[in-house]
């Protein structure tokens, strides 16, 4: 190399000759050190071979993930140098994909466990629903819908507990269901009526009323959009709302004779038009109680089919409208709460219509109406038929009073 530089100096002049002098001096210094890199070629080749074999070892034994790249592309991140296998270039990574694979396996395991647990929960609830639905209705943390049969049984059990307690206190009542009914509802009504006496009143317009019956202000409707057809918007009625979001309009019968702008018959039909009423029920001519529940159930089922508020009134101010509605309210409330809330519904109906359910006999008959509504939804087997017949005695309040006072005169059987 030094000789070649010396020959080159002879042909070069100027600044370039000075640079060649520096190169020549450096080469002379290297010659003095006697460095020969060519002798290390064999060692370097051996090292290269060892590194290639080590790379192949990790690639095959530790299953490092490999990424195939097209010629000219380079890997990113923490990937190592390429390895040539079968003419194809692979890049090995340093364990990040192993962590990802572990995380995926963990998530799959969690999902599988959750799915198995969900299937078990569904299976258990399905079995409970089929074989132990009453337990779900009574004890489950989430409110479970009761079947008509379960509602029937709950209502029966409520009064059975009440009636059995009476029989324990007054042993001479055993075997006399009518007397038990009389005693229970007499006591219950005397206790409950104290909170259902006086409410806010609405001022009456007597010329527009058939009877001088007071009107509570609770949910009292008014006439609308009548122009000069009537003198005022007064209408003697109240709206009764149910949990099912249905409404009934309870009113008195129209006046026997009325005319001009205070005509209560015209007002009745205007109110029906205003509310898009589909049914106007004008029954309940009796002063006592019907001998059969069939007619009442027919009326109730028809009213249930209405999509707009029906209008219901008596014909002779016999207060049967309030009693019938009390039974329907008791039934509606019981379906919602699964509790026999006699007092709650007594207060509610007496807020709507003055004088409704005025005595213990009506109280008892309202419970009997509810009992019939429950029974009408159930296919009665032999056992439930016996229960149904036994508690039909709730309509025998008057007869029960006679029996009760007769029993009170008799000596108590100590056995």
C-alpha positions in Angstrom: 0.0 0.0 0.0 2.9 2.4 0.9 4.5 1.7 -2.5 1.3 2.5 -4.4 0.9 5.8 -2.6 4.6 6.7 -3.4 4.0 6.2 -7.1 0.8 8.2 -7.0 2.7 11.2 -5.4 4.9 11.5 -8.5 1.9 12.3 -10.7 0.0 14.6 -8.3 0.9 18.2 -7.5 -0.5 20.9 -5.3 -2.7 20.4 -2.2 -3.5 16.8 -3.1 0.1 15.9 -2.9 0.1 17.1 0.7 -2.8 14.9 1.6 -1.1 11.9 0.0 1.9 12.6 2.3 -0.4 12.2 5.3 -1.8 8.9 4.0 1.7 7.6 3.3 2.8 8.5 6.9 -0.2 6.6 8.3 0.5 3.5 6.2 4.1 3.5 7.3 3.0 3.6 10.9 0.7 0.6 10.4 3.6 -1.3 8.8 5.7 -0.7 11.9 2.9 -2.2 14.1 2.9 -5.4 11.9 -1.0 -5.7 11.9 -2.3 -8.5 9.6 -6.2 -8.7 9.7 -6.4 -11.4 7.1 -5.2 -14.0 9.6 -8.4 -13.5 11.7 -10.8 -14.4 8.9 -11.2 -18.0 10.0 -12.1 -17.0 13.6 -14.7 -14.5 12.4 -16.4 -17.1 10.1 -16.6 -19.5 13.0 -18.3 -16.9 15.3 -20.8 -16.1 12.6 -21.7 -19.8 12.3 -22.1 -20.2 16.0 -24.5 -17.2 16.2 -26.6 -18.5 13.4 -26.9 -21.9 15.1 -27.9 -20.2 18.4 -30.6 -18.2 16.7 -32.0 -21.3 15.1 -32.0 -23.1 18.5 -34.1 -20.4 20.1 -36.4 -20.2 17.1 -37.2 -24.0 17.2 -37.1 -24.8 20.9 -38.8 -21.8 22.5 -41.3 -21.3 19.7 -40.7 -17.6 19.4 -43.3 -16.0 17.1 -42.1 -15.3 13.6 -43.1 -12.6 11.2 -42.5 -13.0 7.5 -41.4 -9.9 5.7 -41.1 -9.1 2.1 -37.7 -8.2 0.7 -36.7 -4.7 1.7 -38.9 -4.4 4.7 -37.6 -4.3 8.2 -39.2 -5.2 11.5 -40.2 -2.7 14.2 -40.1 -2.7 17.9 -38.1 -5.2 19.8 -37.6 -7.8 17.1 -34.2 -9.5 16.5 -32.2 -10.1 13.4 -33.5 -12.3 10.5 -33.0 -16.0 10.2 -32.9 -17.8 6.8 -34.8 -21.0 6.8 -35.5 -22.7 3.6 -34.8 -19.5 1.6 -37.5 -17.6 3.6 -36.5 -14.8 5.9 -38.1 -14.8 9.4 -37.9 -12.4 12.3 -38.0 -13.5 15.9 -39.5 -11.5 18.8 -38.5 -11.3 22.4 -41.5 -12.7 24.3 -44.2 -10.0 24.0 -46.4 -12.3 21.9 -46.1 -15.0 24.6 -47.6 -12.5 27.1 -50.4 -11.7 24.7 -51.1 -15.4 24.2 -51.2 -15.9 28.0 -53.7 -13.0 28.3 -55.9 -14.4 25.5 -56.0 -17.8 27.3 -56.9 -16.2 30.6 -59.8 -14.2 29.0 -61.1 -17.3 27.2 -61.1 -19.2 30.6 -62.9 -16.4 32.3 -65.5 -16.2 29.6 -66.0 -20.0 29.6 -66.5 -20.0 33.4 -69.0 -17.2 33.2 -70.9 -19.0 30.5 -71.1 -22.2 32.6 -72.2 -20.2 35.6 -74.9 -18.4 33.6 -76.2 -21.7 32.2 -76.4 -23.1 35.8 -78.3 -20.1 37.0 -80.8 -20.3 34.1 -81.2 -24.1 34.7 -81.8 -23.6 38.5 -84.4 -20.8 37.9 -86.1 -22.9 35.3 -86.5 -25.8 37.7 -87.7 -23.5 40.5 -90.1 -21.9 38.2 -91.6 -25.2 37.2 -91.6 -27.0 40.6 -91.3 -24.3 43.3 -92.8 -21.2 41.8 -94.7 -20.4 45.0 -91.3 -20.2 46.8 -90.1 -17.7 44.2 -93.2 -15.6 44.7 -92.9 -15.6 48.5 -89.1 -15.4 49.1 -87.2 -14.5 46.0 -85.2 -11.2 46.1 -86.7 -10.2 42.7 -90.5 -9.9 42.6 -91.7 -13.0 40.7 -95.1 -12.8 39.0 -97.7 -15.0 40.7 -100.0 -17.3 38.7 -103.7 -17.0 39.3 -103.5 -20.3 41.2 -100.9 -18.8 43.6 -102.9 -15.6 44.0 -106.0 -17.8 44.9 -104.0 -19.7 47.5 -102.5 -16.6 49.1 -105.9 -14.9 49.5 -107.3 -18.1 51.0 -104.4 -18.5 53.4 -104.7 -14.8 54.5 -108.3 -15.3 55.7 -107.6 -18.8 57.0 -105.1 -17.3 59.5 -107.5 -14.6 60.5 -110.5 -17.0 60.9 -108.4 -19.7 62.7 -107.2 -17.1 65.2 -110.9 -16.2 65.9 -111.8 -19.8 66.5 -109.0 -20.2 69.0 -110.3 -17.2 71.0 -114.0 -18.2 70.7 -114.2 -21.9 70.5 -117.9 -21.9 70.1 -117.4 -20.5 66.6 -116.0 -23.8 65.3 -118.1 -25.3 62.6 -120.0 -22.0 62.0 -118.2 -20.2 59.1 -120.9 -17.6 58.7 -120.6 -16.6 62.4 -116.8 -16.4 62.0 -117.2 -14.1 58.9 -119.6 -11.9 60.9 -117.3 -11.6 63.9 -114.2 -10.9 61.8 -115.6 -8.3 59.4 -117.5 -6.5 62.2 -114.3 -6.0 64.2 -112.2 -5.2 61.1 -114.6 -2.5 59.9 -114.9 -0.8 63.3 -111.1 -0.5 63.3 -110.6 0.5 59.7 -113.4 3.0 59.2 -111.9 5.5 61.7 -109.3 6.6 59.0 -111.9 6.8 56.2 -114.3 9.5 57.3 -113.7 13.0 56.1 -112.0 14.4 53.1 -111.9 17.7 51.1 -115.3 18.4 49.6 -116.3 20.0 46.3 -119.0 22.6 46.2 -122.3 21.1 44.8 -124.5 22.7 42.2 -127.8 21.2 43.3 -129.7 22.1 40.2 -127.2 19.7 38.4 -127.5 16.8 40.8 -130.1 14.1 41.2 -129.4 13.6 44.9 -128.0 15.9 47.5 -125.1 13.6 48.1 -121.8 15.3 49.0 -119.0 15.1 46.5 -115.3 14.8 47.4 -112.9 16.8 45.4 -110.6 13.8 44.9 -110.2 13.2 41.2 -113.5 15.0 40.2 -113.7 15.5 36.4 -115.2 18.6 34.7 -116.9 19.1 31.4 -114.8 20.6 28.6 -115.3 22.0 25.2 -119.1 22.4 25.5 -119.3 26.1 24.4 -122.6 27.5 25.6 -124.3 24.1 25.7 -124.3 24.1 29.6 -124.4 26.8 32.3 -121.3 25.3 34.0 -118.7 22.5 33.9 -120.0 20.7 37.0 -120.5 17.0 36.8 -121.2 14.8 39.9 -118.5 12.1 39.4 -115.1 10.9 40.4 -112.4 9.0 38.5 -111.2 5.8 40.0 -107.7 4.7 38.9 -106.4 1.1 39.0 -102.8 -0.2 39.0 -103.5 -1.5 35.5 -103.8 2.2 34.5 -107.4 1.7 33.7 -109.9 4.2 35.0 -113.6 4.0 35.8 -115.9 7.1 36.1 -118.2 6.7 39.1 -121.3 9.0 39.1 -124.8 9.2 40.3 -127.8 8.5 38.0 -129.0 11.5 35.9 -132.0 13.4 37.1 -135.4 12.0 36.4 -136.4 15.3 34.8 -134.0 18.0 33.6 -133.9 20.3 30.7 -132.2 23.2 29.0 -128.6 24.0 30.1 -128.6 22.0 33.4 -129.8 18.8 31.8 -127.8 16.0 33.6 -128.7 13.5 30.9 -127.1 15.7 28.3 -124.1 16.2 30.6 -123.7 12.4 31.1 -123.5 11.8 27.4 -121.3 14.8 26.8 -118.9 13.4 29.4 -119.0 10.1 27.6 -118.1 11.8 24.3 -115.4 13.8 26.0 -113.7 10.7 27.4 -114.4 8.5 24.3 -116.4 6.1 26.6 -117.2 2.7 25.2 -119.5 1.5 28.0 -122.1 3.1 30.3 -123.3 0.7 33.0 -126.5 1.6 34.7 -127.3 -1.5 36.7 -127.5 -2.3 40.4 -131.2 -1.8 40.9 -131.2 -4.1 43.9 -131.0 -2.7 47.4 -129.4 -5.7 49.0 -126.9 -8.1 47.4 -127.2 -10.3 44.3 -128.0 -13.9 44.8 -125.4 -14.9 42.1 -122.0 -13.5 41.2 -122.4 -14.4 37.6 -123.9 -11.1 36.6 -121.2 -9.1 38.4 -118.5 -11.1 36.8 -120.0 -10.5 33.4 -120.1 -6.8 34.0 -116.5 -6.8 35.3 -115.1 -8.7 32.4 -116.9 -6.3 29.9 -115.4 -3.3 31.7 -111.9 -4.9 31.7 -112.1 -5.1 27.9 -112.8 -1.3 27.5 -109.8 0.7 26.4 -111.4 4.0 27.6 -112.9 4.9 31.0 -116.4 3.5 31.3 -119.2 5.3 33.2 -120.8 3.4 36.1 -123.7 4.5 38.2 -126.6 3.1 40.3 -130.2 3.7 39.5 -131.6 4.5 42.9 -128.7 5.8 45.0 -128.3 2.4 46.6 -124.5 2.8 46.8 -123.9 -0.4 44.9 -121.5 1.3 42.5 -119.1 2.1 45.3 -119.3 -1.5 46.7 -118.7 -3.1 43.3 -115.8 -0.8 42.7 -114.4 -1.5 46.1 -114.3 -5.2 45.3 -112.6 -4.5 41.9 -110.0 -2.2 43.6 -109.3 -4.8 46.2 -108.7 -7.4 43.5 -106.5 -5.0 41.5 -104.5 -4.1 44.5 -104.1 -7.7 45.6 -102.7 -8.7 42.1 -100.1 -6.0 42.5 -99.1 -6.4 46.1 -100.2 -10.0 46.9 -101.6 -8.5 50.2 -105.2 -8.2 51.3 -105.3 -4.4 51.9 -108.9 -4.0 53.0 -108.2 -0.8 54.9 -106.2 0.8 52.1 -108.9 0.3 49.6 -111.7 1.3 52.0 -110.0 4.7 52.4 -109.5 4.9 48.6 -113.1 4.2 47.6 -114.4 6.5 50.3 -112.2 9.3 49.0 -114.0 8.9 45.7 -117.6 8.4 46.5 -119.3 9.6 49.7 -121.1 6.8 51.6 -119.4 4.0 49.8 -119.0 0.8 51.9 -121.0 2.2 54.8 -121.0 -0.9 57.0 -119.3 -4.2 57.9 -121.7 -6.1 55.7 -120.5 -4.2 52.6 -117.0 -4.7 53.8 -117.5 -8.4 53.9 -119.2 -8.5 50.5 -116.4 -6.5 48.9 -114.0 -9.2 50.0 -116.4 -11.8 48.6 -116.4 -10.0 45.2 -112.6 -10.1 45.2 -112.7 -13.8 46.0 -115.0 -14.4 43.1 -112.7 -12.5 40.7 -109.7 -14.6 41.8 -111.6 -17.9 41.5 -112.9 -16.9 38.0 -109.3 -16.9 36.7 -108.4 -20.4 38.1 -109.3 -23.9 36.9 -110.5 -25.2 40.3 -109.3 -28.7 41.2 -111.1 -30.6 44.0 -109.1 -29.0 46.8 -109.4 -25.4 45.5 -113.1 -26.0 44.9 -113.5 -26.9 48.6 -111.7 -23.8 49.6 -113.8 -21.7 47.2 -117.1 -23.0 48.6 -115.9 -22.5 52.2 -115.2 -18.8 51.8 -118.3 -18.1 49.8 -119.6 -17.6 53.3 -118.3 -14.0 53.1 -121.6 -13.2 51.4 -123.5 -14.6 54.4 -122.7 -11.7 56.8 -126.4 -11.2 57.8 -127.0 -14.9 58.4 -123.7 -15.0 60.3 -124.9 -12.3 62.7 -127.9 -14.4 63.6 -125.8 -17.4 64.1 -123.2 -15.5 66.1 -125.7 -14.0 68.6 -127.3 -17.4 69.1 -124.0 -19.0 69.8 -123.2 -16.3 72.3 -126.2 -17.4 74.4 -125.1 -21.0 74.5 -122.6 -22.3 77.1 -119.1 -22.8 75.8 -118.1 -26.4 75.2 -115.0 -26.9 77.3 -114.0 -29.9 75.3 
